[in-house]
Amino acid sequence: MTAFDSQRHIVHLDLDAFFVSVECLRNPKFKGIPLLVGGSSDRGVVASASYEARRFGIHSAMPMKIARRLCPHAVIIGGDYESYSHYSHLVTEIIASKVPVYEKSSIDEFYVDMTGMDKFFGCSKYTTDLKKYIFKESGLTISYALASNKLLGKVGTNEVKPDGQIEIPFGTEKNYLAPLTVEKMPGIGAKTGMLLRDMGVETIRILSEIPVLLLQNLLGKGGTELWKRANGIDETPVIPYSEQKSISTENTFQTDTIDVHFLEAELVRMVEKTGFELRNQHRLTGCITLKLRYSNFDTVTKQCILSYTNNDAVLIDKAKSLFTKLYDKRLLVRLLGIRFSHLVTGAYQISLFDDTVETIQLYQAIDHIKRRFGSGLLMRAMGVPKPKQPKKEAACI
């Protein structure tokens, strides 16, 4: 195998300001103005901002109160996740029909492995044609970077957005990254970025020159990976995309029960467990189904459609409502199950509910603890079954 044959050709595609772009397609009057999608109250959060709004320093996950202060004349809308899901599926179908291997990393981002296609079509020309075709079929602009790995693709796309494209030639990875600030490296958050800057490390060039052992001592195992990335090394494969249909869990009780308090507590526990799984997979659900099996083995289900979410509070409320409607026989229950379907890719911080910043931070902190110490460590009080009260002894006279 020659050096040429061993080269990978990886494309990162990213739809430009996706939520905003969809809103502009639905209502052309939004084009060219500062537009914010997200919670409308002062305590709400920005889910997406147009590039006109970003010029004022606004970004996603920013408290809406601050965004209003930065750009008082911005237009704020609640958004429609069903429309975003529709366009995401449309673009996914277009990409799937045109490329050999692709990975859908989020609702609006894709990686494509074009290795080998350079011999037949020319990867650069093929990707340019794909970009034009996506715009023609969907009306949405998309930016891309063609490089030797996923890391360079991600960084390159971020540098040329919106409606941009770039090819980073094989062998120039380190030179391309060198002048960029450390915050532009995927995986470096605010805390690590501040730590590096306190050390005088402002650019990726300086980061790449730090001995790997020093980074290991500073950041643990993550130090090795950070050193590789700073030097343009990333061997992460493009994982072929497959759509998961649903996430579910159910529990068959050791003893059939008619205890409503126990059943409701178990339902809350199951929703919390499955909701955590949704967030770990960066998924949102648009349909919830409740399943009951009685002691006589009769099985009944009931479902409802809801706005896409992975918010435990919303899911618990919907699940309890379904339970109230479904459990009307007052028979002993043998099995309880919950299923989330109509899944789309998305993260809690871009939820379109009118959440407060404090609420989002609370959920993120809870999930962090669960990931570190186990998902069963924290749960709502309502998810803990009430202890049975001991029977009172009859008084002897």
Contacts in CASP RR format, 6 or more apart in sequence:
PFRMAT RR
TARGET T0000
AUTHOR 0000-0000-0000
METHOD contacts of the structure
MODEL  1
MTAFDSQRHIVHLDLDAFFVSVECLRNPKFKGIPLLVGGSSDRGVVASAS
YEARRFGIHSAMPMKIARRLCPHAVIIGGDYESYSHYSHLVTEIIASKVP
VYEKSSIDEFYVDMTGMDKFFGCSKYTTDLKKYIFKESGLTISYALASNK
LLGKVGTNEVKPDGQIEIPFGTEKNYLAPLTVEKMPGIGAKTGMLLRDMG
VETIRILSEIPVLLLQNLLGKGGTELWKRANGIDETPVIPYSEQKSISTE
NTFQTDTIDVHFLEAELVRMVEKTGFELRNQHRLTGCITLKLRYSNFDTV
TKQCILSYTNNDAVLIDKAKSLFTKLYDKRLLVRLLGIRFSHLVTGAYQI
SLFDDTVETIQLYQAIDHIKRRFGSGLLMRAMGVPKPKQPKKEAACI
7 115 0 8 1.000
7 148 0 8 1.000
7 170 0 8 1.000
8 113 0 8 1.000
8 115 0 8 1.000
8 148 0 8 1.000
8 149 0 8 1.000
9 113 0 8 1.000
9 114 0 8 1.000
9 115 0 8 1.000
9 116 0 8 1.000
9 117 0 8 1.000
9 118 0 8 1.000
9 123 0 8 1.000
9 146 0 8 1.000
9 148 0 8 1.000
10 111 0 8 1.000
10 112 0 8 1.000
10 113 0 8 1.000
10 114 0 8 1.000
10 115 0 8 1.000
10 146 0 8 1.000
10 147 0 8 1.000
10 148 0 8 1.000
10 149 0 8 1.000
10 150 0 8 1.000
10 152 0 8 1.000
10 153 0 8 1.000
10 238 0 8 1.000
11 111 0 8 1.000
11 112 0 8 1.000
11 114 0 8 1.000
11 123 0 8 1.000
11 127 0 8 1.000
11 144 0 8 1.000
11 145 0 8 1.000
11 146 0 8 1.000
11 147 0 8 1.000
11 153 0 8 1.000
12 109 0 8 1.000
12 110 0 8 1.000
12 111 0 8 1.000
12 144 0 8 1.000
12 145 0 8 1.000
12 147 0 8 1.000
12 150 0 8 1.000
12 153 0 8 1.000
12 154 0 8 1.000
12 156 0 8 1.000
12 157 0 8 1.000
13 95 0 8 1.000
13 109 0 8 1.000
13 110 0 8 1.000
13 111 0 8 1.000
13 112 0 8 1.000
13 130 0 8 1.000
13 131 0 8 1.000
13 134 0 8 1.000
13 142 0 8 1.000
13 143 0 8 1.000
13 144 0 8 1.000
13 157 0 8 1.000
14 108 0 8 1.000
14 109 0 8 1.000
14 110 0 8 1.000
14 142 0 8 1.000
14 143 0 8 1.000
14 144 0 8 1.000
14 157 0 8 1.000
14 158 0 8 1.000
14 161 0 8 1.000
15 21 0 8 1.000
15 91 0 8 1.000
15 108 0 8 1.000
15 109 0 8 1.000
15 140 0 8 1.000
15 141 0 8 1.000
15 142 0 8 1.000
16 51 0 8 1.000
16 140 0 8 1.000
16 141 0 8 1.000
16 142 0 8 1.000
16 143 0 8 1.000
16 161 0 8 1.000
16 162 0 8 1.000
16 163 0 8 1.000
17 48 0 8 1.000
17 49 0 8 1.000
17 50 0 8 1.000
17 51 0 8 1.000
17 162 0 8 1.000
18 48 0 8 1.000
18 84 0 8 1.000
18 87 0 8 1.000
18 88 0 8 1.000
18 107 0 8 1.000
18 108 0 8 1.000
18 140 0 8 1.000
19 37 0 8 1.000
19 47 0 8 1.000
19 48 0 8 1.000
19 79 0 8 1.000
19 84 0 8 1.000
19 350 0 8 1.000
20 30 0 8 1.000
20 35 0 8 1.000
20 37 0 8 1.000
20 48 0 8 1.000
20 49 0 8 1.000
20 50 0 8 1.000
21 140 0 8 1.000
21 141 0 8 1.000
22 80 0 8 1.000
22 83 0 8 1.000
22 84 0 8 1.000
22 87 0 8 1.000
22 140 0 8 1.000
23 30 0 8 1.000
23 35 0 8 1.000
23 37 0 8 1.000
23 77 0 8 1.000
23 79 0 8 1.000
23 80 0 8 1.000
24 30 0 8 1.000
24 31 0 8 1.000
24 32 0 8 1.000
24 35 0 8 1.000
24 50 0 8 1.000
25 87 0 8 1.000
25 139 0 8 1.000
25 140 0 8 1.000
26 80 0 8 1.000
26 83 0 8 1.000
30 50 0 8 1.000
30 75 0 8 1.000
32 50 0 8 1.000
32 52 0 8 1.000
33 50 0 8 1.000
33 52 0 8 1.000
33 74 0 8 1.000
33 75 0 8 1.000
34 49 0 8 1.000
34 50 0 8 1.000
34 52 0 8 1.000
34 53 0 8 1.000
34 55 0 8 1.000
34 56 0 8 1.000
34 58 0 8 1.000
34 71 0 8 1.000
34 73 0 8 1.000
34 74 0 8 1.000
34 75 0 8 1.000
35 49 0 8 1.000
35 50 0 8 1.000
35 52 0 8 1.000
35 53 0 8 1.000
35 74 0 8 1.000
35 75 0 8 1.000
35 76 0 8 1.000
35 77 0 8 1.000
36 46 0 8 1.000
36 48 0 8 1.000
36 49 0 8 1.000
36 50 0 8 1.000
36 53 0 8 1.000
36 58 0 8 1.000
36 64 0 8 1.000
36 67 0 8 1.000
36 74 0 8 1.000
36 75 0 8 1.000
36 76 0 8 1.000
36 77 0 8 1.000
37 46 0 8 1.000
37 47 0 8 1.000
37 48 0 8 1.000
37 49 0 8 1.000
37 76 0 8 1.000
37 77 0 8 1.000
37 78 0 8 1.000
37 79 0 8 1.000
37 352 0 8 1.000
38 44 0 8 1.000
38 45 0 8 1.000
38 46 0 8 1.000
38 47 0 8 1.000
38 48 0 8 1.000
38 64 0 8 1.000
38 76 0 8 1.000
38 77 0 8 1.000
38 78 0 8 1.000
38 79 0 8 1.000
38 352 0 8 1.000
38 354 0 8 1.000
39 45 0 8 1.000
39 46 0 8 1.000
39 47 0 8 1.000
39 64 0 8 1.000
39 76 0 8 1.000
39 78 0 8 1.000
39 352 0 8 1.000
39 353 0 8 1.000
39 354 0 8 1.000
39 355 0 8 1.000
40 64 0 8 1.000
40 76 0 8 1.000
40 78 0 8 1.000
40 354 0 8 1.000
41 64 0 8 1.000
41 354 0 8 1.000
42 63 0 8 1.000
42 64 0 8 1.000
42 65 0 8 1.000
42 68 0 8 1.000
43 63 0 8 1.000
43 64 0 8 1.000
43 65 0 8 1.000
43 354 0 8 1.000
43 356 0 8 1.000
43 357 0 8 1.000
43 358 0 8 1.000
44 63 0 8 1.000
44 64 0 8 1.000
44 65 0 8 1.000
44 354 0 8 1.000
44 355 0 8 1.000
44 356 0 8 1.000
44 357 0 8 1.000
45 61 0 8 1.000
45 62 0 8 1.000
45 63 0 8 1.000
45 64 0 8 1.000
45 349 0 8 1.000
45 355 0 8 1.000
45 356 0 8 1.000
45 357 0 8 1.000
45 360 0 8 1.000
46 58 0 8 1.000
46 59 0 8 1.000
46 60 0 8 1.000
46 61 0 8 1.000
46 62 0 8 1.000
46 63 0 8 1.000
46 64 0 8 1.000
46 67 0 8 1.000
47 60 0 8 1.000
47 79 0 8 1.000
47 350 0 8 1.000
47 351 0 8 1.000
47 352 0 8 1.000
48 60 0 8 1.000
48 350 0 8 1.000
49 58 0 8 1.000
49 59 0 8 1.000
49 60 0 8 1.000
49 62 0 8 1.000
49 67 0 8 1.000
51 162 0 8 1.000
53 67 0 8 1.000
53 71 0 8 1.000
53 74 0 8 1.000
56 70 0 8 1.000
56 71 0 8 1.000
56 74 0 8 1.000
57 70 0 8 1.000
58 67 0 8 1.000
58 70 0 8 1.000
58 71 0 8 1.000
58 74 0 8 1.000
60 349 0 8 1.000
60 350 0 8 1.000
61 349 0 8 1.000
61 350 0 8 1.000
61 360 0 8 1.000
63 357 0 8 1.000
64 76 0 8 1.000
67 74 0 8 1.000
68 74 0 8 1.000
68 76 0 8 1.000
78 352 0 8 1.000
79 352 0 8 1.000
81 284 0 8 1.000
81 307 0 8 1.000
81 308 0 8 1.000
81 344 0 8 1.000
81 352 0 8 1.000
82 307 0 8 1.000
82 308 0 8 1.000
84 107 0 8 1.000
85 107 0 8 1.000
85 308 0 8 1.000
85 344 0 8 1.000
87 138 0 8 1.000
87 140 0 8 1.000
88 107 0 8 1.000
88 108 0 8 1.000
88 344 0 8 1.000
88 345 0 8 1.000
90 137 0 8 1.000
90 138 0 8 1.000
91 108 0 8 1.000
91 110 0 8 1.000
91 134 0 8 1.000
91 138 0 8 1.000
91 140 0 8 1.000
91 142 0 8 1.000
92 104 0 8 1.000
92 110 0 8 1.000
92 241 0 8 1.000
94 133 0 8 1.000
94 134 0 8 1.000
94 137 0 8 1.000
94 138 0 8 1.000
95 102 0 8 1.000
95 110 0 8 1.000
95 112 0 8 1.000
95 130 0 8 1.000
95 134 0 8 1.000
96 102 0 8 1.000
96 241 0 8 1.000
98 130 0 8 1.000
98 133 0 8 1.000
99 112 0 8 1.000
99 113 0 8 1.000
99 114 0 8 1.000
99 130 0 8 1.000
100 113 0 8 1.000
100 114 0 8 1.000
100 117 0 8 1.000
101 112 0 8 1.000
101 113 0 8 1.000
101 238 0 8 1.000
101 240 0 8 1.000
102 110 0 8 1.000
102 111 0 8 1.000
102 112 0 8 1.000
102 113 0 8 1.000
102 238 0 8 1.000
102 240 0 8 1.000
102 241 0 8 1.000
103 110 0 8 1.000
103 111 0 8 1.000
103 112 0 8 1.000
103 238 0 8 1.000
103 239 0 8 1.000
103 240 0 8 1.000
103 241 0 8 1.000
104 110 0 8 1.000
104 241 0 8 1.000
104 345 0 8 1.000
105 111 0 8 1.000
105 345 0 8 1.000
106 282 0 8 1.000
106 345 0 8 1.000
106 346 0 8 1.000
106 347 0 8 1.000
107 344 0 8 1.000
107 345 0 8 1.000
107 346 0 8 1.000
111 150 0 8 1.000
111 238 0 8 1.000
112 127 0 8 1.000
112 238 0 8 1.000
113 237 0 8 1.000
113 238 0 8 1.000
114 123 0 8 1.000
114 126 0 8 1.000
114 127 0 8 1.000
114 146 0 8 1.000
117 123 0 8 1.000
117 126 0 8 1.000
123 146 0 8 1.000
124 146 0 8 1.000
124 167 0 8 1.000
127 144 0 8 1.000
127 146 0 8 1.000
127 165 0 8 1.000
128 165 0 8 1.000
131 142 0 8 1.000
131 144 0 8 1.000
131 165 0 8 1.000
134 140 0 8 1.000
134 142 0 8 1.000
135 141 0 8 1.000
135 142 0 8 1.000
141 162 0 8 1.000
141 163 0 8 1.000
142 163 0 8 1.000
143 157 0 8 1.000
143 160 0 8 1.000
143 161 0 8 1.000
143 162 0 8 1.000
143 163 0 8 1.000
143 164 0 8 1.000
143 165 0 8 1.000
144 157 0 8 1.000
144 164 0 8 1.000
144 165 0 8 1.000
144 166 0 8 1.000
145 152 0 8 1.000
145 153 0 8 1.000
145 154 0 8 1.000
145 155 0 8 1.000
145 156 0 8 1.000
145 157 0 8 1.000
145 159 0 8 1.000
145 160 0 8 1.000
145 165 0 8 1.000
145 166 0 8 1.000
145 167 0 8 1.000
145 168 0 8 1.000
146 153 0 8 1.000
146 165 0 8 1.000
146 166 0 8 1.000
146 167 0 8 1.000
146 168 0 8 1.000
147 153 0 8 1.000
147 156 0 8 1.000
147 167 0 8 1.000
147 168 0 8 1.000
147 173 0 8 1.000
148 168 0 8 1.000
148 170 0 8 1.000
148 171 0 8 1.000
148 173 0 8 1.000
149 173 0 8 1.000
149 232 0 8 1.000
149 233 0 8 1.000
149 234 0 8 1.000
149 235 0 8 1.000
149 236 0 8 1.000
150 234 0 8 1.000
150 236 0 8 1.000
150 238 0 8 1.000
151 186 0 8 1.000
151 229 0 8 1.000
151 232 0 8 1.000
151 234 0 8 1.000
151 236 0 8 1.000
152 168 0 8 1.000
152 173 0 8 1.000
152 176 0 8 1.000
152 177 0 8 1.000
152 232 0 8 1.000
152 234 0 8 1.000
153 168 0 8 1.000
154 186 0 8 1.000
155 176 0 8 1.000
155 177 0 8 1.000
155 180 0 8 1.000
155 184 0 8 1.000
155 185 0 8 1.000
155 186 0 8 1.000
156 166 0 8 1.000
156 168 0 8 1.000
156 176 0 8 1.000
157 166 0 8 1.000
158 184 0 8 1.000
159 166 0 8 1.000
159 180 0 8 1.000
159 184 0 8 1.000
160 166 0 8 1.000
168 176 0 8 1.000
173 231 0 8 1.000
173 232 0 8 1.000
173 233 0 8 1.000
174 208 0 8 1.000
174 231 0 8 1.000
174 232 0 8 1.000
177 185 0 8 1.000
177 204 0 8 1.000
177 205 0 8 1.000
177 208 0 8 1.000
177 230 0 8 1.000
177 232 0 8 1.000
178 203 0 8 1.000
178 204 0 8 1.000
178 205 0 8 1.000
178 208 0 8 1.000
179 203 0 8 1.000
179 204 0 8 1.000
179 205 0 8 1.000
180 203 0 8 1.000
180 204 0 8 1.000
181 202 0 8 1.000
181 203 0 8 1.000
181 204 0 8 1.000
182 188 0 8 1.000
182 193 0 8 1.000
182 196 0 8 1.000
182 197 0 8 1.000
182 201 0 8 1.000
182 202 0 8 1.000
182 203 0 8 1.000
182 204 0 8 1.000
182 207 0 8 1.000
183 189 0 8 1.000
183 193 0 8 1.000
184 204 0 8 1.000
185 204 0 8 1.000
185 207 0 8 1.000
185 226 0 8 1.000
185 229 0 8 1.000
185 230 0 8 1.000
186 229 0 8 1.000
187 226 0 8 1.000
187 229 0 8 1.000
188 196 0 8 1.000
188 226 0 8 1.000
192 219 0 8 1.000
195 218 0 8 1.000
196 202 0 8 1.000
196 207 0 8 1.000
200 206 0 8 1.000
201 207 0 8 1.000
201 210 0 8 1.000
204 230 0 8 1.000
207 226 0 8 1.000
207 227 0 8 1.000
207 230 0 8 1.000
208 227 0 8 1.000
208 230 0 8 1.000
208 231 0 8 1.000
208 232 0 8 1.000
210 227 0 8 1.000
210 230 0 8 1.000
212 223 0 8 1.000
212 224 0 8 1.000
212 227 0 8 1.000
215 222 0 8 1.000
215 223 0 8 1.000
215 224 0 8 1.000
215 226 0 8 1.000
215 227 0 8 1.000
216 222 0 8 1.000
216 223 0 8 1.000
216 224 0 8 1.000
219 226 0 8 1.000
228 234 0 8 1.000
243 343 0 8 1.000
244 281 0 8 1.000
244 283 0 8 1.000
244 343 0 8 1.000
245 341 0 8 1.000
245 343 0 8 1.000
246 339 0 8 1.000
246 340 0 8 1.000
246 341 0 8 1.000
246 343 0 8 1.000
247 274 0 8 1.000
247 275 0 8 1.000
247 277 0 8 1.000
247 278 0 8 1.000
247 281 0 8 1.000
247 283 0 8 1.000
247 285 0 8 1.000
247 339 0 8 1.000
247 340 0 8 1.000
247 343 0 8 1.000
248 274 0 8 1.000
248 289 0 8 1.000
248 337 0 8 1.000
248 338 0 8 1.000
248 339 0 8 1.000
248 340 0 8 1.000
249 270 0 8 1.000
249 273 0 8 1.000
249 274 0 8 1.000
249 337 0 8 1.000
249 338 0 8 1.000
250 270 0 8 1.000
250 291 0 8 1.000
250 335 0 8 1.000
250 336 0 8 1.000
250 337 0 8 1.000
250 338 0 8 1.000
251 266 0 8 1.000
251 270 0 8 1.000
251 335 0 8 1.000
251 336 0 8 1.000
251 337 0 8 1.000
252 293 0 8 1.000
252 334 0 8 1.000
252 335 0 8 1.000
253 333 0 8 1.000
253 334 0 8 1.000
253 335 0 8 1.000
253 336 0 8 1.000
256 295 0 8 1.000
256 332 0 8 1.000
256 333 0 8 1.000
256 334 0 8 1.000
257 263 0 8 1.000
257 332 0 8 1.000
257 333 0 8 1.000
258 330 0 8 1.000
258 331 0 8 1.000
258 332 0 8 1.000
258 333 0 8 1.000
260 327 0 8 1.000
261 385 0 8 1.000
261 386 0 8 1.000
262 385 0 8 1.000
262 386 0 8 1.000
263 323 0 8 1.000
263 327 0 8 1.000
263 333 0 8 1.000
263 336 0 8 1.000
264 320 0 8 1.000
264 323 0 8 1.000
264 382 0 8 1.000
264 383 0 8 1.000
265 382 0 8 1.000
265 383 0 8 1.000
265 384 0 8 1.000
265 385 0 8 1.000
265 386 0 8 1.000
266 336 0 8 1.000
266 383 0 8 1.000
266 385 0 8 1.000
267 290 0 8 1.000
267 316 0 8 1.000
267 319 0 8 1.000
267 320 0 8 1.000
267 323 0 8 1.000
267 336 0 8 1.000
267 338 0 8 1.000
268 316 0 8 1.000
268 319 0 8 1.000
268 320 0 8 1.000
268 379 0 8 1.000
268 380 0 8 1.000
268 382 0 8 1.000
268 383 0 8 1.000
269 379 0 8 1.000
269 383 0 8 1.000
269 384 0 8 1.000
270 336 0 8 1.000
270 337 0 8 1.000
270 338 0 8 1.000
271 312 0 8 1.000
271 315 0 8 1.000
271 316 0 8 1.000
271 319 0 8 1.000
271 338 0 8 1.000
272 312 0 8 1.000
272 316 0 8 1.000
272 379 0 8 1.000
272 380 0 8 1.000
272 383 0 8 1.000
273 375 0 8 1.000
273 376 0 8 1.000
274 315 0 8 1.000
274 338 0 8 1.000
274 340 0 8 1.000
275 310 0 8 1.000
275 312 0 8 1.000
275 315 0 8 1.000
275 340 0 8 1.000
276 312 0 8 1.000
276 367 0 8 1.000
276 370 0 8 1.000
276 375 0 8 1.000
278 284 0 8 1.000
278 285 0 8 1.000
278 310 0 8 1.000
278 340 0 8 1.000
278 343 0 8 1.000
279 310 0 8 1.000
279 347 0 8 1.000
279 348 0 8 1.000
279 367 0 8 1.000
280 367 0 8 1.000
280 371 0 8 1.000
282 345 0 8 1.000
282 346 0 8 1.000
282 347 0 8 1.000
283 310 0 8 1.000
283 343 0 8 1.000
283 344 0 8 1.000
283 345 0 8 1.000
283 346 0 8 1.000
284 308 0 8 1.000
284 309 0 8 1.000
284 310 0 8 1.000
284 343 0 8 1.000
284 344 0 8 1.000
284 345 0 8 1.000
284 346 0 8 1.000
284 351 0 8 1.000
285 306 0 8 1.000
285 308 0 8 1.000
285 309 0 8 1.000
285 310 0 8 1.000
285 315 0 8 1.000
285 340 0 8 1.000
285 341 0 8 1.000
285 342 0 8 1.000
285 343 0 8 1.000
286 305 0 8 1.000
286 306 0 8 1.000
286 307 0 8 1.000
286 308 0 8 1.000
286 309 0 8 1.000
286 340 0 8 1.000
286 341 0 8 1.000
286 342 0 8 1.000
286 343 0 8 1.000
286 344 0 8 1.000
287 303 0 8 1.000
287 304 0 8 1.000
287 305 0 8 1.000
287 306 0 8 1.000
287 340 0 8 1.000
287 341 0 8 1.000
287 342 0 8 1.000
288 303 0 8 1.000
288 304 0 8 1.000
288 306 0 8 1.000
288 315 0 8 1.000
288 318 0 8 1.000
288 319 0 8 1.000
288 322 0 8 1.000
288 338 0 8 1.000
288 339 0 8 1.000
288 340 0 8 1.000
288 341 0 8 1.000
289 301 0 8 1.000
289 302 0 8 1.000
289 303 0 8 1.000
289 338 0 8 1.000
289 339 0 8 1.000
289 340 0 8 1.000
289 341 0 8 1.000
290 301 0 8 1.000
290 302 0 8 1.000
290 303 0 8 1.000
290 319 0 8 1.000
290 322 0 8 1.000
290 323 0 8 1.000
290 326 0 8 1.000
290 337 0 8 1.000
290 338 0 8 1.000
291 299 0 8 1.000
291 300 0 8 1.000
291 301 0 8 1.000
291 335 0 8 1.000
291 336 0 8 1.000
291 337 0 8 1.000
291 338 0 8 1.000
291 339 0 8 1.000
292 299 0 8 1.000
292 300 0 8 1.000
292 301 0 8 1.000
292 326 0 8 1.000
292 327 0 8 1.000
292 333 0 8 1.000
292 335 0 8 1.000
292 336 0 8 1.000
292 337 0 8 1.000
293 299 0 8 1.000
293 333 0 8 1.000
293 334 0 8 1.000
293 335 0 8 1.000
293 336 0 8 1.000
294 300 0 8 1.000
294 329 0 8 1.000
294 331 0 8 1.000
294 332 0 8 1.000
294 333 0 8 1.000
294 334 0 8 1.000
295 331 0 8 1.000
295 332 0 8 1.000
295 333 0 8 1.000
295 334 0 8 1.000
296 331 0 8 1.000
297 334 0 8 1.000
299 335 0 8 1.000
300 326 0 8 1.000
301 326 0 8 1.000
302 322 0 8 1.000
302 325 0 8 1.000
302 326 0 8 1.000
303 322 0 8 1.000
304 318 0 8 1.000
304 321 0 8 1.000
304 322 0 8 1.000
305 342 0 8 1.000
306 314 0 8 1.000
306 318 0 8 1.000
307 352 0 8 1.000
307 353 0 8 1.000
308 342 0 8 1.000
308 344 0 8 1.000
308 352 0 8 1.000
309 315 0 8 1.000
309 351 0 8 1.000
309 353 0 8 1.000
310 346 0 8 1.000
310 348 0 8 1.000
310 351 0 8 1.000
311 348 0 8 1.000
311 351 0 8 1.000
311 353 0 8 1.000
311 355 0 8 1.000
311 363 0 8 1.000
312 363 0 8 1.000
312 380 0 8 1.000
314 353 0 8 1.000
315 340 0 8 1.000
316 380 0 8 1.000
316 382 0 8 1.000
319 338 0 8 1.000
327 333 0 8 1.000
348 360 0 8 1.000
348 363 0 8 1.000
348 364 0 8 1.000
349 360 0 8 1.000
349 364 0 8 1.000
351 360 0 8 1.000
366 378 0 8 1.000
369 377 0 8 1.000
369 378 0 8 1.000
370 376 0 8 1.000
370 377 0 8 1.000
370 378 0 8 1.000
END
